[in-house]
Amino acid sequence: MLNRLKKEAEERTTKKEAKQRTLVGIEIKPWDVEQDLMALWRKITSSVKQEGLKWGENCNLVDVAFGIQKIQTTFTMGVANSSDDVQEAIEAFEDEVQSVEILSMNVL
């Protein structure tokens, strides 16, 4: 009986973890003022794909200084995903992206 209860508890934990999602807020800084940030955001959200990763439906353009703006957006990921992998995939656009910073992570 003890083994059965332990097995049931493990199955509940596995199911709960499978449903667990994390909301991640990031900001993406471009290299220059002339860059089309909406085109860059569309390129990132259509290129950076992983199973369990879902991009937010829109982004905010936030003023930095001297006319330069940065992109703030969100994505949700499952327990199998890594925010570091997403960050590295975005930074791989090295001609267009200066840096990526994770602003927040919240378990849903």
N, C-alpha and C positions, 0 to 999 in steps of 0.2 A: 504494500500500500504506500509506503514511504517513497519508493521508486516512482510509482505512478504520479504522486503529487509533485515530486521534483520534476518529472518530465513535463507535466502540464504547466508548471511555472516557467520552465525554460521555453516552452512553445509560446506562451503569452508574451514573454520578454522578446522573443524573436519577432513576433507579429508587431509588437509595439515599435521596435527599432526600425522595422521595414517601413512603417508609416511616418517615422520621424523626419521632419524637414527643418532646414535651417535657412533663414532669410539673411542674406549678406548684402550690405550696402558698400559700394565701392565708388571711388572717383578716379577718373582717367584724365591725365594731363597730356595735352598735345605739345608739339614742338614750337608751333608758331601761331600767330594771329590769323593768318590767311587760310588755315585749315577748315574744311567743312566738317564741323563736329557731328552734325546729324548723319552725314554719309559715313563717317567713321563709326558712329554708334551702330548703324544698320549693318555695316561690314562686320563688326565684332560680334553682334548678336546672331548673325547668320553663319558666321564661320566657326565660332567657339561653341562646339556641341559636345555634350557628354550625356550618357544615359542618366536620367534623374535630375538633369540641370534644366531649369526653366528661367528664362530672362524675363525681367519686368517688361510691361507693355510700353513704357515710355522712359524718358530720361529728363533730367534738368540740366540746363547749361548755367553754370555759376561763374560770375565774374571773379577773376583772380587779381589782375593788375594790368595797367597799360593796354587795355583792350583784349587781353588774353582771357579766354574762358576755359573751364574744365567741365567734363561730363560727370554727373552724378547719376548712378543707376543702381538697380538691385537685381539679384537673382536668387532663386531658391534652389537648394540642393539636398539630396538625400544623404544618408550616413555613408554611402559608398563613395561619395564625391569628396574632393579636396579643394578648398578655396585657393590653396597654393597652386594647384594645377591650373585653375582658371586664370589666376593672376599671371602665371608664366605664359599661358597661351595668348593673353592679351599683350603682354610685353614683347612677344615675338613679332608684333607689328612695329619693329624698332624704328622704321622710317617715319611712322606717324604718331607713335606713342612714346612720350618721354618717361612717364612712370604711372604706376597703378598703386593705389593705396586702399586697403580695406578699412572702412569707416566703422562698421558695426556687424555683429553676428548675433542673431537671436533665434533660439530654438522655437519652432512653432508647435 
